[in-house]
Amino acid sequence: MSKQYKYILDESKLPKAWYNINADMPVAPAPVLHPQTLEPVTPDFLGVLFPMNLIMQEISTERYIEIPEPVREVYKLWRPTPMFRAHRLEKALDTPAHIYYKYEGVSPVGSHKPNTAVAQAFYNKEAGTKALTTETGAGQWGSALAMACNFFGIDLEVYMVKVSYNQKPYRRIIIENYGAEVYASPTDRTQYGRSVLAADPNSPGSLGIAISEAVEVAATSGGAKKYSLGSVLNHVLMHQSVIGLEALEQMAMADEYPDIIIGCAGGGSNFAGFAYPFLHQNFTNGTKTRVIAVEPASCPTLTRGTYAFDFGDTASMAPVVKMHTLGHTFVPPGIHAGGLRYHGMAPSISTLVDHGDIEARSVQQLATFEAAVQFSRSEGIVPAPESAHAIRAAIDEALACKESGEKKVIAFNLSGHGHFDMMAYQAYHRGELHDHDYPAEAIAEAMTHLPQVN
């Protein structure tokens, strides 16, 4: 019998609505707090940063929210994305497990990020926004939002973490190619950026710092600019749910259902986009799928961070949310998985990990690249370093099946390709990459700066 390698949905199967986990959360979400007063925020405060249509999505408890037709039309440039059965990887591992991966690297910018970038650009355009500000780590989010803003005729300023700005020049060039402006953060363009450079002229930057700069520019623009975030917030995770909704259909085409769902986790957007529709099945249909979020050992937000209220940025200007955090003063080591270097985690994911619905796991950089190379040599796709964290966990679970003789179905999200991460692969092959456990004393020190919420 010939094997089927890929499961392709027709454009007519593109989801017509996003799935909103708020409808099914087993624990009530904690309130979002004002960064100065530490009291629950009002829509007016959030309105300085976001258009009201996205604020309403953020707090909505409707299970499904319709995807506007102009957004679906742009999605059709690359969606539905393919799901693959990793026959060659299974053979290489000699495992009885069946391994599937959803491949988001087929988008024009090579990652899952346009799923929310296009939606956010559309809703900002509807609200009359003329310009957006944002941050980016590895550049995947910056390039996605640059493409989306170009499609909807909105100006964009991107504050890119300096270490990534230098490690990944091609992503910066892509951002510029779509017509956006991109700056190496910390910059001298903002009050906060200047203060960071005064304290450390060689600061490598962090997502927290870049967020502070982007938030400052939007907040001080007198309403001329709004801020856009590529992860963490509920509306962002909801826009990404197209991934998991399609994957449910594709697993049905394969006549299998996953025992294990895996995604890499930085702020949580690709993980939630893939996992939440399957968690919905766990919550409402009694399925017992294990759901695993995988993060770098050098940025161990879920596995070693504290579940507490913290600022979303380094300058304490962004709203305060309850999440797993390494502390908003966290400056990560310059690992190559730049998209997984955020100090916090999406509040909904943090809640579900704390409640026991999601398992958290951390993996080291060298083991991650080893998995990435093994995957590319089996399946042909060179994965982004971020996505390779999910591959590492999937391989580990498949090897556990080999040990036990169990024939489990494992599905993971391959959130992007690594075509612009060749310097990282070169460093790995030259033996220049090193493992890095984030020091316990640094985490303990950062915890002393958490806001004192009653």
Sequence and secondary structure as in RCSB ss.txt:
>XXXX:A:sequence
MSKQYKYILDESKLPKAWYNINADMPVAPAPVLHPQTLEPVTPDFLGVLFPMNLIMQEISTERYIEIPEPVREVY
KLWRPTPMFRAHRLEKALDTPAHIYYKYEGVSPVGSHKPNTAVAQAFYNKEAGTKALTTETGAGQWGSALAMACN
FFGIDLEVYMVKVSYNQKPYRRIIIENYGAEVYASPTDRTQYGRSVLAADPNSPGSLGIAISEAVEVAATSGGAK
KYSLGSVLNHVLMHQSVIGLEALEQMAMADEYPDIIIGCAGGGSNFAGFAYPFLHQNFTNGTKTRVIAVEPASCP
TLTRGTYAFDFGDTASMAPVVKMHTLGHTFVPPGIHAGGLRYHGMAPSISTLVDHGDIEARSVQQLATFEAAVQF
SRSEGIVPAPESAHAIRAAIDEALACKESGEKKVIAFNLSGHGHFDMMAYQAYHRGELHDHDYPAEAIAEAMTHL
PQVN
>XXXX:A:secstr
     EE   GGGS SEEE GGGT SS     B TTT SB  HHHHTTTS HHHHHHHH   SEEE  HHHHHHH
TTT S  EEE HHHHHHHT SSEEEEEEGGGSTTSBSTHHHHHHHHHHHHHTT  EEEEEESSSHHHHHHHHHHH
HHT EEEEEEEHHHHHH HHHHHHHHHTT EEEEES SSSHHHHHHHHH TT    HHHHHHHHHHHHHTTTTSE
EE  SSSSHHHHHHTTHHHHHHHHHHHHTT   SEEEEE SSSHHHHHHHHHHHHHHHHH    EEEEEEETTS 
HHHHSEEEEEESSTTS S EEEEEES TT      S GGG  SB  HHHHHHHHHTSSEEEEE HHHHHHHHHHH
HHHHS  B HHHHHHHHHHHHHHHHHHHHT   EEEEEE BB TT HHHHHHHHTT        HHHHHHHHTTS
    
